[in-house]
Amino acid sequence: MDQILSFLVDQAEQANRASQINREIYAEFLALLLAQMKGMDLKGMDLKGMDLKGSVETKKLGKETLDFAEVEVLAFHLSLQLQALEARAKTLLFWQPSDLLVIQWPNSTVKLYLLANLSQMVPLNKKTPTQLVLVYPTVYPLPSESCAPELLKITSLPFITHRSASYYSLALLCLRLLKPLDLAAINGTKLFYFLERCLHPDPKERMCLYL
């Protein structure tokens, strides 16, 4: 498993010209995701002695859409990674499909969804860790289709708001990828309640929990 982790971190690093600190974060993210594979149906995945370069497919998520089951997995994987970022006193300003790396073994339906672009990573407020601090945006204007409403009201910098802006953006990402988008059809599912918690209009009431 250590060999797999090292290889996948290399793939993420190559895809994004990562700094050393980003490499450490990738390793933490991937360790979380690989831990979730325990107990899963790994048929077709030879985890011992595999030729990794020939056996693992990695690609950036493009403009394609995902089915319900895939978005369920994506939401869970990204929520874990966001929690890991928050433990490091960091969060994301917003999420976009192109920020994600999809990892898959041939002959298997198992996929890992890795946040591989950390360019929108921002610090949490040292005094109030439930708040994020935006000193200087790397993109302006911010993409309205990817951002929480409060981020679109920035009038001065530094800008401080609740860290749940990232939760809202993650839910927007899931909705953007989910096709066909039929909220009535998914009502009552874990994904539905996850989206509902992330999209609460009151930033203080949002939660990023996939239960």
Kinemage of the C-alpha trace (Angstrom):
@kinemage 1
@onewidth
@group {chain A} dominant
@subgroup {mainchain}
@vectorlist {calphas} color= white
{ca met a 1} P 0.000 0.000 0.000
{ca asp a 2} L 2.924 2.359 0.697
{ca gln a 3} L 4.086 1.827 -2.895
{ca ile a 4} L 0.667 2.760 -4.216
{ca leu a 5} L 0.515 5.853 -2.016
{ca ser a 6} L 3.925 7.050 -3.173
{ca phe a 7} L 3.051 6.522 -6.825
{ca leu a 8} L -0.258 8.365 -6.565
{ca val a 9} L 1.338 11.298 -4.759
{ca asp a 10} L 3.832 11.509 -7.635
{ca gln a 11} L 0.946 11.605 -10.110
{ca ala a 12} L -0.774 14.425 -8.241
{ca glu a 13} L 2.471 16.352 -7.955
{ca gln a 14} L 3.234 16.025 -11.681
{ca ala a 15} L -0.248 17.170 -12.594
{ca asn a 16} L 0.055 20.385 -10.609
{ca arg a 17} L 3.756 21.235 -10.119
{ca ala a 18} L 3.217 20.902 -6.408
{ca ser a 19} L 5.286 22.401 -3.634
{ca gln a 20} L 6.610 20.232 -0.819
{ca ile a 21} L 3.776 21.240 1.494
{ca asn a 22} L 1.250 20.317 -1.182
{ca arg a 23} L 2.922 16.941 -1.586
{ca glu a 24} L 2.450 16.350 2.143
{ca ile a 25} L -1.221 17.272 1.830
{ca tyr a 26} L -1.667 14.951 -1.177
{ca ala a 27} L -0.154 12.116 0.869
{ca glu a 28} L -2.595 12.797 3.688
{ca phe a 29} L -5.564 12.975 1.318
{ca leu a 30} L -4.625 9.735 -0.443
{ca ala a 31} L -4.015 7.886 2.811
{ca leu a 32} L -7.560 8.823 3.823
{ca leu a 33} L -8.982 7.605 0.513
{ca leu a 34} L -7.016 4.360 0.440
{ca ala a 35} L -8.165 3.637 3.990
{ca gln a 36} L -11.749 3.777 2.716
{ca met a 37} L -10.973 0.978 0.266
{ca lys a 38} L -10.600 -1.550 3.063
{ca gly a 39} L -13.551 -3.885 3.027
{ca met a 40} L -14.650 -2.782 -0.444
{ca asp a 41} L -15.008 -5.104 -3.418
{ca leu a 42} L -11.557 -4.774 -4.942
{ca lys a 43} L -12.021 -7.466 -7.566
{ca gly a 44} L -9.713 -6.816 -10.485
{ca met a 45} L -7.328 -4.741 -8.382
{ca asp a 46} L -4.018 -6.473 -7.736
{ca leu a 47} L -2.589 -4.377 -4.913
{ca lys a 48} L 0.516 -6.497 -4.446
{ca gly a 49} L 3.424 -6.336 -6.822
{ca met a 50} L 1.452 -4.499 -9.484
{ca asp a 51} L 3.046 -2.569 -12.306
{ca leu a 52} L 1.637 0.744 -11.120
{ca lys a 53} L 2.322 2.725 -14.257
{ca gly a 54} L 0.433 0.175 -16.304
{ca ser a 55} L -2.255 -0.588 -13.765
{ca val a 56} L -3.435 2.747 -12.399
{ca glu a 57} L -5.217 5.319 -14.521
{ca thr a 58} L -5.139 8.952 -13.441
{ca lys a 59} L -6.868 11.801 -15.226
{ca lys a 60} L -8.176 15.232 -14.449
{ca leu a 61} L -11.912 15.548 -14.298
{ca gly a 62} L -13.058 17.372 -17.398
{ca lys a 63} L -16.443 18.577 -18.564
{ca glu a 64} L -18.047 15.170 -18.286
{ca thr a 65} L -20.945 14.528 -15.943
{ca leu a 66} L -21.238 11.710 -13.424
{ca asp a 67} L -24.025 9.376 -12.436
{ca phe a 68} L -25.611 9.372 -8.996
{ca ala a 69} L -23.381 6.658 -7.524
{ca glu a 70} L -20.230 8.428 -8.726
{ca val a 71} L -21.299 11.762 -7.248
{ca glu a 72} L -22.051 10.010 -3.958
{ca val a 73} L -18.481 8.718 -3.806
{ca leu a 74} L -17.056 12.070 -4.925
{ca ala a 75} L -18.977 13.966 -2.228
{ca phe a 76} L -17.760 11.591 0.460
{ca his a 77} L -14.139 11.644 -0.706
{ca leu a 78} L -13.991 15.427 -1.004
{ca ser a 79} L -15.675 15.960 2.367
{ca leu a 80} L -12.921 13.855 3.974
{ca gln a 81} L -10.242 15.915 2.270
{ca leu a 82} L -11.866 19.187 3.285
{ca gln a 83} L -11.936 18.029 6.910
{ca ala a 84} L -8.221 17.208 6.630
{ca leu a 85} L -7.539 20.710 5.303
{ca glu a 86} L -9.456 22.279 8.169
{ca ala a 87} L -7.365 20.264 10.632
{ca arg a 88} L -4.382 22.038 9.070
{ca ala a 89} L -6.092 25.424 9.590
{ca lys a 90} L -6.799 25.693 5.843
{ca thr a 91} L -9.813 25.526 3.574
{ca leu a 92} L -10.773 26.131 -0.061
{ca leu a 93} L -12.300 29.287 -1.410
{ca phe a 94} L -14.195 27.337 -4.072
{ca trp a 95} L -14.180 24.035 -5.992
{ca gln a 96} L -14.111 23.385 -9.740
{ca pro a 97} L -14.174 20.098 -11.703
{ca ser a 98} L -10.739 20.761 -13.203
{ca asp a 99} L -9.248 20.764 -9.683
{ca leu a 100} L -9.928 17.052 -9.287
{ca leu a 101} L -7.871 14.025 -10.225
{ca val a 102} L -9.738 10.763 -10.854
{ca ile a 103} L -7.818 7.608 -9.987
{ca gln a 104} L -9.024 4.228 -11.213
{ca trp a 105} L -7.762 0.692 -11.609
{ca pro a 106} L -8.637 -1.056 -14.897
{ca asn a 107} L -11.248 -3.811 -14.625
{ca ser a 108} L -12.603 -2.196 -11.481
{ca thr a 109} L -15.391 0.281 -10.803
{ca val a 110} L -13.553 1.676 -7.777
{ca lys a 111} L -12.517 5.307 -8.209
{ca leu a 112} L -10.752 7.773 -5.967
{ca tyr a 113} L -11.456 11.489 -6.292
{ca leu a 114} L -8.475 13.600 -5.247
{ca leu a 115} L -8.338 17.350 -4.781
{ca ala a 116} L -5.168 17.874 -6.783
{ca asn a 117} L -5.215 21.643 -7.308
{ca leu a 118} L -4.681 23.609 -4.110
{ca ser a 119} L -4.419 27.048 -5.726
{ca gln a 120} L -7.659 28.133 -4.004
{ca met a 121} L -6.429 27.099 -0.562
{ca val a 122} L -6.770 29.896 2.004
{ca pro a 123} L -5.971 30.078 5.732
{ca leu a 124} L -8.466 29.948 8.542
{ca asn a 125} L -8.545 32.798 11.001
{ca lys a 126} L -6.097 32.047 13.831
{ca lys a 127} L -8.348 33.646 16.424
{ca thr a 128} L -11.605 32.276 15.032
{ca pro a 129} L -10.940 29.013 13.128
{ca thr a 130} L -14.512 28.855 11.827
{ca gln a 131} L -13.664 31.800 9.572
{ca leu a 132} L -11.553 31.906 6.416
{ca val a 133} L -9.326 34.821 5.496
{ca leu a 134} L -8.946 35.926 1.887
{ca val a 135} L -5.981 38.258 1.519
{ca tyr a 136} L -5.663 38.240 -2.254
{ca pro a 137} L -7.777 36.237 -4.737
{ca thr a 138} L -5.890 34.276 -7.390
{ca val a 139} L -8.893 34.705 -9.699
{ca tyr a 140} L -11.010 37.817 -10.109
{ca pro a 141} L -13.873 38.140 -10.544
{ca leu a 142} L -14.649 34.970 -8.650
{ca pro a 143} L -16.622 32.369 -10.659
{ca ser a 144} L -20.237 32.903 -9.634
{ca glu a 145} L -21.219 29.351 -10.616
{ca ser a 146} L -18.717 27.930 -8.117
{ca cys a 147} L -18.892 30.288 -5.147
{ca ala a 148} L -21.031 30.763 -2.077
{ca pro a 149} L -23.193 33.917 -2.248
{ca glu a 150} L -21.215 35.715 0.451
{ca leu a 151} L -18.016 35.498 -1.597
{ca leu a 152} L -19.658 37.436 -4.401
{ca lys a 153} L -20.149 40.411 -2.079
{ca ile a 154} L -16.457 41.129 -1.505
{ca thr a 155} L -15.843 44.878 -1.434
{ca ser a 156} L -12.457 45.055 0.299
{ca leu a 157} L -9.481 42.932 1.323
{ca pro a 158} L -8.661 41.156 3.501
{ca phe a 159} L -12.086 39.550 3.438
{ca ile a 160} L -13.218 37.365 6.335
{ca thr a 161} L -16.219 35.057 6.193
{ca his a 162} L -17.353 31.702 7.514
{ca arg a 163} L -15.354 28.693 6.319
{ca ser a 164} L -18.619 27.083 5.244
{ca ala a 165} L -18.311 28.992 1.976
{ca ser a 166} L -16.303 25.952 0.888
{ca tyr a 167} L -19.152 23.616 1.889
{ca tyr a 168} L -21.559 25.586 -0.277
{ca ser a 169} L -19.147 25.458 -3.211
{ca leu a 170} L -18.662 21.702 -2.803
{ca ala a 171} L -22.415 21.202 -3.036
{ca leu a 172} L -22.514 23.357 -6.185
{ca leu a 173} L -19.794 21.154 -7.659
{ca cys a 174} L -21.820 18.014 -6.942
{ca leu a 175} L -24.927 19.500 -8.525
{ca arg a 176} L -22.915 20.629 -11.547
{ca leu a 177} L -21.569 17.130 -12.108
{ca leu a 178} L -24.773 15.219 -11.409
{ca lys a 179} L -26.695 14.367 -14.551
{ca pro a 180} L -29.555 14.054 -14.922
{ca leu a 181} L -30.150 16.526 -12.121
{ca asp a 182} L -33.378 15.368 -10.515
{ca leu a 183} L -33.537 16.382 -6.859
{ca ala a 184} L -36.912 14.708 -6.417
{ca ala a 185} L -35.395 11.393 -7.477
{ca ile a 186} L -32.587 11.589 -4.901
{ca asn a 187} L -34.753 12.899 -2.050
{ca gly a 188} L -34.160 10.815 1.061
{ca thr a 189} L -30.645 9.717 0.073
{ca lys a 190} L -27.406 10.491 1.903
{ca leu a 191} L -26.364 12.710 -0.978
{ca phe a 192} L -29.585 14.730 -0.801
{ca tyr a 193} L -29.149 15.470 2.901
{ca phe a 194} L -25.446 16.225 2.394
{ca leu a 195} L -26.331 18.833 -0.230
{ca glu a 196} L -29.077 20.233 1.968
{ca arg a 197} L -26.662 20.705 4.885
{ca cys a 198} L -23.992 22.312 2.687
{ca leu a 199} L -26.419 24.690 0.955
{ca his a 200} L -28.073 26.130 4.050
{ca pro a 201} L -28.614 29.864 3.421
{ca asp a 202} L -27.118 30.738 6.829
{ca pro a 203} L -23.337 30.145 6.634
{ca lys a 204} L -23.195 29.390 10.366
{ca glu a 205} L -25.728 26.589 9.985
{ca arg a 206} L -23.968 24.734 7.149
{ca met a 207} L -22.286 21.395 7.780
{ca cys a 208} L -20.010 19.295 5.585
{ca leu a 209} L -20.956 15.864 6.878
{ca tyr a 210} L -21.650 12.874 4.663
{ca leu a 211} L -23.710 10.561 6.856
